[in-house]
Amino acid sequence: MAKISAMALDLLPDNHPGIDPASVFVQVTALRETESLAAS
């Protein structure tokens, strides 16, 4: 999480100049998909 937050703040000025880094909220959502095994 610390690395992702730091990367987001590093990229912020390039992508959104004028945005205050203190006002940025970083949310990470992870999804995992699995396939059901058919009963034999």
PQR file with spaces between the fields and no chain letter, atoms N, CA, C, O and H, PARSE charges and radii, in Angstrom:
ATOM       1  N    MET     1       0.827   -1.200    0.000 -0.4000 1.5000
ATOM       2  CA   MET     1       0.000    0.000    0.000 -0.0000 2.0000
ATOM       3  C    MET     1       0.868    1.260    0.000  0.5500 1.7000
ATOM       4  O    MET     1       0.563    2.240   -0.679 -0.5500 1.4000
ATOM       5  N    ALA     2       1.946    1.215    0.768 -0.4000 1.5000
ATOM       6  CA   ALA     2       2.808    2.396    0.827 -0.0000 2.0000
ATOM       7  C    ALA     2       3.405    2.707   -0.542  0.5500 1.7000
ATOM       8  O    ALA     2       3.485    3.870   -0.936 -0.5500 1.4000
ATOM       9  H    ALA     2       2.195    0.419    1.320  0.4000 1.0000
ATOM      10  N    LYS     3       3.825    1.668   -1.266 -0.4000 1.5000
ATOM      11  CA   LYS     3       4.405    1.884   -2.599 -0.0000 2.0000
ATOM      12  C    LYS     3       3.364    2.444   -3.562  0.5500 1.7000
ATOM      13  O    LYS     3       3.655    3.360   -4.331 -0.5500 1.4000
ATOM      14  H    LYS     3       3.760    0.723   -0.946  0.4000 1.0000
ATOM      15  N    ILE     4       2.166    1.903   -3.522 -0.4000 1.5000
ATOM      16  CA   ILE     4       1.112    2.375   -4.422 -0.0000 2.0000
ATOM      17  C    ILE     4       0.761    3.831   -4.120  0.5500 1.7000
ATOM      18  O    ILE     4       0.583    4.632   -5.037 -0.5500 1.4000
ATOM      19  H    ILE     4       1.928    1.159   -2.897  0.4000 1.0000
ATOM      20  N    SER     5       0.663    4.167   -2.862 -0.4000 1.5000
ATOM      21  CA   SER     5       0.353    5.550   -2.484 -0.0000 2.0000
ATOM      22  C    SER     5       1.450    6.495   -2.953  0.5500 1.7000
ATOM      23  O    SER     5       1.167    7.572   -3.477 -0.5500 1.4000
ATOM      24  H    SER     5       0.808    3.516   -2.117  0.4000 1.0000
ATOM      25  N    ALA     6       2.712    6.088   -2.762 -0.4000 1.5000
ATOM      26  CA   ALA     6       3.836    6.928   -3.176 -0.0000 2.0000
ATOM      27  C    ALA     6       3.842    7.102   -4.689  0.5500 1.7000
ATOM      28  O    ALA     6       4.094    8.199   -5.187 -0.5500 1.4000
ATOM      29  H    ALA     6       2.942    5.213   -2.336  0.4000 1.0000
ATOM      30  N    MET     7       3.565    6.024   -5.425 -0.4000 1.5000
ATOM      31  CA   MET     7       3.538    6.110   -6.883 -0.0000 2.0000
ATOM      32  C    MET     7       2.418    7.030   -7.352  0.5500 1.7000
ATOM      33  O    MET     7       2.606    7.816   -8.281 -0.5500 1.4000
ATOM      34  H    MET     7       3.361    5.132   -5.020  0.4000 1.0000
ATOM      35  N    ALA     8       1.272    6.938   -6.724 -0.4000 1.5000
ATOM      36  CA   ALA     8       0.144    7.800   -7.105 -0.0000 2.0000
ATOM      37  C    ALA     8       0.497    9.271   -6.891  0.5500 1.7000
ATOM      38  O    ALA     8       0.186   10.118   -7.728 -0.5500 1.4000
ATOM      39  H    ALA     8       1.119    6.300   -5.970  0.4000 1.0000
ATOM      40  N    LEU     9       1.139    9.567   -5.781 -0.4000 1.5000
ATOM      41  CA   LEU     9       1.511   10.955   -5.503 -0.0000 2.0000
ATOM      42  C    LEU     9       2.617   11.427   -6.433  0.5500 1.7000
ATOM      43  O    LEU     9       2.659   12.607   -6.781 -0.5500 1.4000
ATOM      44  H    LEU     9       1.392    8.879   -5.100  0.4000 1.0000
ATOM      45  N    ASP    10       3.519   10.532   -6.846 -0.4000 1.5000
ATOM      46  CA   ASP    10       4.570   10.898   -7.797 -0.0000 2.0000
ATOM      47  C    ASP    10       3.982   11.230   -9.163  0.5500 1.7000
ATOM      48  O    ASP    10       4.466   12.138   -9.840 -0.5500 1.4000
ATOM      49  H    ASP    10       3.485    9.574   -6.563  0.4000 1.0000
ATOM      50  N    LEU    11       2.946   10.507   -9.574 -0.4000 1.5000
ATOM      51  CA   LEU    11       2.348   10.704  -10.892 -0.0000 2.0000
ATOM      52  C    LEU    11       1.325   11.840  -10.924  0.5500 1.7000
ATOM      53  O    LEU    11       0.987   12.342  -11.996 -0.5500 1.4000
ATOM      54  H    LEU    11       2.553    9.770   -9.024  0.4000 1.0000
ATOM      55  N    LEU    12       0.845   12.235   -9.782 -0.4000 1.5000
ATOM      56  CA   LEU    12      -0.221   13.239   -9.708 -0.0000 2.0000
ATOM      57  C    LEU    12       0.104   14.538  -10.455  0.5500 1.7000
ATOM      58  O    LEU    12      -0.723   14.999  -11.242 -0.5500 1.4000
ATOM      59  H    LEU    12       1.120   11.827   -8.911  0.4000 1.0000
ATOM      60  N    PRO    13       1.274   15.144  -10.238 -0.5600 1.5000
ATOM      61  CA   PRO    13       1.538   16.423  -10.920  0.2800 2.0000
ATOM      62  C    PRO    13       1.550   16.301  -12.446  0.5500 1.7000
ATOM      63  O    PRO    13       1.174   17.240  -13.148 -0.5500 1.4000
ATOM      64  N    ASP    14       1.983   15.144  -12.957 -0.4000 1.5000
ATOM      65  CA   ASP    14       2.026   14.962  -14.410 -0.0000 2.0000
ATOM      66  C    ASP    14       0.628   14.806  -14.996  0.5500 1.7000
ATOM      67  O    ASP    14       0.358   15.278  -16.100 -0.5500 1.4000
ATOM      68  H    ASP    14       2.289   14.381  -12.387  0.4000 1.0000
ATOM      69  N    ASN    15      -0.245   14.158  -14.271 -0.4000 1.5000
ATOM      70  CA   ASN    15      -1.579   13.854  -14.791 -0.0000 2.0000
ATOM      71  C    ASN    15      -2.646   14.862  -14.386  0.5500 1.7000
ATOM      72  O    ASN    15      -3.613   15.076  -15.118 -0.5500 1.4000
ATOM      73  H    ASN    15      -0.026   13.775  -13.373  0.4000 1.0000
ATOM      74  N    HIS    16      -2.474   15.475  -13.230 -0.4000 1.5000
ATOM      75  CA   HIS    16      -3.470   16.434  -12.724 -0.0000 2.0000
ATOM      76  C    HIS    16      -2.748   17.606  -12.049  0.5500 1.7000
ATOM      77  O    HIS    16      -2.767   17.727  -10.824 -0.5500 1.4000
ATOM      78  H    HIS    16      -1.689   15.301  -12.635  0.4000 1.0000
ATOM      79  N    PRO    17      -2.118   18.461  -12.846 -0.5600 1.5000
ATOM      80  CA   PRO    17      -1.427   19.606  -12.241  0.2800 2.0000
ATOM      81  C    PRO    17      -2.411   20.497  -11.490  0.5500 1.7000
ATOM      82  O    PRO    17      -3.551   20.682  -11.916 -0.5500 1.4000
ATOM      83  N    GLY    18      -1.965   21.033  -10.393 -0.4000 1.5000
ATOM      84  CA   GLY    18      -2.802   21.931   -9.618 -0.0000 2.0000
ATOM      85  C    GLY    18      -3.620   21.245   -8.542  0.5500 1.7000
ATOM      86  O    GLY    18      -4.268   21.923   -7.745 -0.5500 1.4000
ATOM      87  H    GLY    18      -1.039   20.883  -10.047  0.4000 1.0000
ATOM      88  N    ILE    19      -3.610   19.912   -8.494 -0.4000 1.5000
ATOM      89  CA   ILE    19      -4.342   19.189   -7.454 -0.0000 2.0000
ATOM      90  C    ILE    19      -3.447   19.076   -6.219  0.5500 1.7000
ATOM      91  O    ILE    19      -2.290   18.668   -6.321 -0.5500 1.4000
ATOM      92  H    ILE    19      -3.083   19.361   -9.142  0.4000 1.0000
ATOM      93  N    ASP    20      -3.973   19.428   -5.086 -0.4000 1.5000
ATOM      94  CA   ASP    20      -3.227   19.333   -3.830 -0.0000 2.0000
ATOM      95  C    ASP    20      -3.073   17.866   -3.440  0.5500 1.7000
ATOM      96  O    ASP    20      -4.079   17.183   -3.244 -0.5500 1.4000
ATOM      97  H    ASP    20      -4.913   19.759   -5.003  0.4000 1.0000
ATOM      98  N    PRO    21      -1.840   17.360   -3.321 -0.5600 1.5000
ATOM      99  CA   PRO    21      -1.629   15.954   -2.953  0.2800 2.0000
ATOM     100  C    PRO    21      -2.292   15.571   -1.633  0.5500 1.7000
ATOM     101  O    PRO    21      -2.651   14.410   -1.437 -0.5500 1.4000
ATOM     102  N    ALA    22      -2.457   16.530   -0.729 -0.4000 1.5000
ATOM     103  CA   ALA    22      -3.088   16.239    0.559 -0.0000 2.0000
ATOM     104  C    ALA    22      -4.576   15.936    0.392  0.5500 1.7000
ATOM     105  O    ALA    22      -5.196   15.358    1.285 -0.5500 1.4000
ATOM     106  H    ALA    22      -2.166   17.473   -0.888  0.4000 1.0000
ATOM     107  N    SER    23      -5.154   16.324   -0.752 -0.4000 1.5000
ATOM     108  CA   SER    23      -6.580   16.099   -0.956 -0.0000 2.0000
ATOM     109  C    SER    23      -6.865   14.787   -1.700  0.5500 1.7000
ATOM     110  O    SER    23      -8.019   14.467   -1.987 -0.5500 1.4000
ATOM     111  H    SER    23      -4.651   16.794   -1.478  0.4000 1.0000
ATOM     112  N    VAL    24      -5.806   14.034   -2.008 -0.4000 1.5000
ATOM     113  CA   VAL    24      -5.967   12.806   -2.784 -0.0000 2.0000
ATOM     114  C    VAL    24      -6.273   11.636   -1.857  0.5500 1.7000
ATOM     115  O    VAL    24      -5.617   11.441   -0.833 -0.5500 1.4000
ATOM     116  H    VAL    24      -4.869   14.294   -1.775  0.4000 1.0000
ATOM     117  N    PHE    25      -7.279   10.869   -2.239 -0.4000 1.5000
ATOM     118  CA   PHE    25      -7.660    9.658   -1.516 -0.0000 2.0000
ATOM     119  C    PHE    25      -7.369    8.478   -2.428  0.5500 1.7000
ATOM     120  O    PHE    25      -7.882    8.414   -3.545 -0.5500 1.4000
ATOM     121  H    PHE    25      -7.811   11.027   -3.070  0.4000 1.0000
ATOM     122  N    VAL    26      -6.552    7.546   -1.963 -0.4000 1.5000
ATOM     123  CA   VAL    26      -6.209    6.367   -2.759 -0.0000 2.0000
ATOM     124  C    VAL    26      -6.971    5.174   -2.204  0.5500 1.7000
ATOM     125  O    VAL    26      -6.888    4.858   -1.017 -0.5500 1.4000
ATOM     126  H    VAL    26      -6.135    7.597   -1.055  0.4000 1.0000
ATOM     127  N    GLN    27      -7.712    4.521   -3.085 -0.4000 1.5000
ATOM     128  CA   GLN    27      -8.453    3.325   -2.694 -0.0000 2.0000
ATOM     129  C    GLN    27      -8.049    2.200   -3.631  0.5500 1.7000
ATOM     130  O    GLN    27      -8.040    2.368   -4.850 -0.5500 1.4000
ATOM     131  H    GLN    27      -7.780    4.778   -4.050  0.4000 1.0000
ATOM     132  N    VAL    28      -7.714    1.051   -3.055 -0.4000 1.5000
ATOM     133  CA   VAL    28      -7.340   -0.110   -3.853 -0.0000 2.0000
ATOM     134  C    VAL    28      -8.363   -1.207   -3.592  0.5500 1.7000
ATOM     135  O    VAL    28      -8.636   -1.566   -2.446 -0.5500 1.4000
ATOM     136  H    VAL    28      -7.721    0.915   -2.064  0.4000 1.0000
ATOM     137  N    THR    29      -8.920   -1.729   -4.674 -0.4000 1.5000
ATOM     138  CA   THR    29      -9.867   -2.827   -4.576 -0.0000 2.0000
ATOM     139  C    THR    29      -9.295   -4.002   -5.342  0.5500 1.7000
ATOM     140  O    THR    29      -8.943   -3.873   -6.514 -0.5500 1.4000
ATOM     141  H    THR    29      -8.698   -1.437   -5.605  0.4000 1.0000
ATOM     142  N    ALA    30      -9.200   -5.135   -4.692 -0.4000 1.5000
ATOM     143  CA   ALA    30      -8.666   -6.327   -5.346 -0.0000 2.0000
ATOM     144  C    ALA    30      -9.795   -7.332   -5.536  0.5500 1.7000
ATOM     145  O    ALA    30     -10.590   -7.585   -4.631 -0.5500 1.4000
ATOM     146  H    ALA    30      -9.486   -5.240   -3.739  0.4000 1.0000
ATOM     147  N    LEU    31      -9.843   -7.891   -6.727 -0.4000 1.5000
ATOM     148  CA   LEU    31     -10.857   -8.885   -7.048 -0.0000 2.0000
ATOM     149  C    LEU    31     -10.162  -10.190   -7.425  0.5500 1.7000
ATOM     150  O    LEU    31      -9.078  -10.186   -8.009 -0.5500 1.4000
ATOM     151  H    LEU    31      -9.197   -7.686   -7.463  0.4000 1.0000
ATOM     152  N    ARG    32     -10.779  -11.264   -7.095 -0.4000 1.5000
ATOM     153  CA   ARG    32     -10.260  -12.570   -7.479 -0.0000 2.0000
ATOM     154  C    ARG    32     -11.387  -13.391   -8.060  0.5500 1.7000
ATOM     155  O    ARG    32     -12.467  -13.482   -7.477 -0.5500 1.4000
ATOM     156  H    ARG    32     -11.660  -11.268   -6.621  0.4000 1.0000
ATOM     157  N    GLU    33     -11.135  -13.984   -9.201 -0.4000 1.5000
ATOM     158  CA   GLU    33     -12.130  -14.844   -9.829 -0.0000 2.0000
ATOM     159  C    GLU    33     -11.680  -16.295   -9.714  0.5500 1.7000
ATOM     160  O    GLU    33     -10.498  -16.611   -9.844 -0.5500 1.4000
ATOM     161  H    GLU    33     -10.257  -13.909   -9.674  0.4000 1.0000
ATOM     162  N    THR    34     -12.635  -17.150   -9.472 -0.4000 1.5000
ATOM     163  CA   THR    34     -12.352  -18.586   -9.452 -0.0000 2.0000
ATOM     164  C    THR    34     -13.426  -19.294  -10.255  0.5500 1.7000
ATOM     165  O    THR    34     -14.552  -18.813  -10.380 -0.5500 1.4000
ATOM     166  H    THR    34     -13.596  -16.893   -9.366  0.4000 1.0000
ATOM     167  N    GLU    35     -13.067  -20.414  -10.781 -0.4000 1.5000
ATOM     168  CA   GLU    35     -14.036  -21.219  -11.506 -0.0000 2.0000
ATOM     169  C    GLU    35     -14.493  -22.362  -10.611  0.5500 1.7000
ATOM     170  O    GLU    35     -13.686  -22.996   -9.930 -0.5500 1.4000
ATOM     171  H    GLU    35     -12.152  -20.804  -10.680  0.4000 1.0000
ATOM     172  N    SER    36     -15.781  -22.612  -10.622 -0.4000 1.5000
ATOM     173  CA   SER    36     -16.313  -23.712   -9.835 -0.0000 2.0000
ATOM     174  C    SER    36     -15.905  -25.034  -10.477  0.5500 1.7000
ATOM     175  O    SER    36     -15.934  -25.181  -11.699 -0.5500 1.4000
ATOM     176  H    SER    36     -16.436  -22.097  -11.174  0.4000 1.0000
ATOM     177  N    LEU    37     -15.535  -25.967   -9.656 -0.4000 1.5000
ATOM     178  CA   LEU    37     -15.245  -27.307  -10.160 -0.0000 2.0000
ATOM     179  C    LEU    37     -16.543  -28.081  -10.240  0.5500 1.7000
ATOM     180  O    LEU    37     -17.268  -28.186   -9.251 -0.5500 1.4000
ATOM     181  H    LEU    37     -15.512  -25.848   -8.663  0.4000 1.0000
ATOM     182  N    ALA    38     -16.837  -28.612  -11.386 -0.4000 1.5000
ATOM     183  CA   ALA    38     -18.076  -29.367  -11.566 -0.0000 2.0000
ATOM     184  C    ALA    38     -18.004  -30.673  -10.750  0.5500 1.7000
ATOM     185  O    ALA    38     -17.003  -31.387  -10.787 -0.5500 1.4000
ATOM     186  H    ALA    38     -16.248  -28.527  -12.190  0.4000 1.0000
ATOM     187  N    ALA    39     -19.063  -30.958  -10.032 -0.4000 1.5000
ATOM     188  CA   ALA    39     -19.098  -32.194   -9.251 -0.0000 2.0000
ATOM     189  C    ALA    39     -19.127  -33.378  -10.224  0.5500 1.7000
ATOM     190  O    ALA    39     -19.894  -33.386  -11.187 -0.5500 1.4000
ATOM     191  H    ALA    39     -19.877  -30.378  -10.002  0.4000 1.0000
ATOM     192  N    SER    40     -18.278  -34.378   -9.956 -0.4000 1.5000
ATOM     193  CA   SER    40     -18.243  -35.536  -10.853 -0.0000 2.0000
ATOM     194  C    SER    40     -19.011  -36.689  -10.297  0.5500 1.7000
ATOM     195  O    SER    40     -19.083  -37.744  -10.926 -0.5500 1.4000
ATOM     196  H    SER    40     -17.655  -34.372   -9.174  0.4000 1.0000
